[in-house]
Amino acid sequence: MLTSIRGLAAASFVTGLALSATPALAETANPEAEFDLATLEAASDVTVDVTEFAPATEPVEAISVNELGADSGFELSGNVALVSEYRFRGVDLSGGDIAVQGGIDLAHSSGFYVGTWGSSLDEDTVGYGHTELDIYGGFSGDLGEGVSFDIGAIAYLYPNAGPGDFDYFEFYGSVGFGIGPAESTIGIAYAPDQDSLGSTDNLYIYYDWSLGIPETPLTVTAHIGYTDGFLTFTDDGDAFDWSIGVEAAVYGPVSVGVAYVDVQDNIPSGDYDFGDSAIVFTLSASI
């Protein structure tokens, strides 16, 4: 659920003419005398129209919020998740342990957005420290009915990693299609040569598909991806990853999911297998 950020202002006006005259009258009047409007009119030869001091009977025109503080066009959203293990493009980054994840996005109606997302890691097996922090920004919009796009850049940061280069960045782009309850996305991500990638680059291409089952809270999901470059556990630097799962909205913004995840690898026997197949459970919420 998106929460709009809106400017809100208010103002009020109080007429103080009668109140400002009160102290002068108090200094000369006999406190025991009663106020007589007829006597005052006769002495001053002035007719006092008390309606001048009466509350206004005409309704005051309401001023809308948009007139006082127009919609800024920004929307803020957030998400949080608890997963049985953190899989990034099929690769295990939490050592098979539970991971806590969450992020915040700020988007503008023009299509520009920025955001950040983080996850806990297993520092003993992964070697990136115990935290991943992603910072990203991009532009998204519609190309036509049922067709959308998204382009941007993302930085993967590991603030408490040990000595060495671990942080890296990549550019991404995708096109999404929606037909009824079915949605699909074709995307690409490219990380140019960087020290943290062994002075090489990395290319990732993927396809996502989902189908909401009518009259149920269930959505079936599927994914296949292909990596060419440094971020694989194969001798030739090429690897496919895939998953299939189901998600269910259980209460408001809360959902649960389960998926089978796997990736190609040739980890030597006895070493930790970052690419073994796994059943991953997810409990998530978005606001």
Secondary structure, 3 states (H helix, E strand, C coil): CCEEEECCCCCCCCCCHHHHHHHHHHHHCCCCCCCCHHHHHHHHCCCCCHHHCCCCCCCCCCCCHHHHCCEEEEEEEEEEEEECCCEECCEECCCCCCEEEEEEEEEECCCEEEEEEEEECCCCCCCCCCEEEEEEEEEEEEEECCEEEEEEEEEEECCCCCCCCCCEEEEEEEEEEEECCEEEEEEEEEEEEEHHHCCEEEEEEEEEEEEECCCCCEEEEEEEEEEEECCCCCCCCEEEEEEEEEEEEEECCEEEEEEEEEECCCCCCCCCCCCCCEEEEEEEEEC
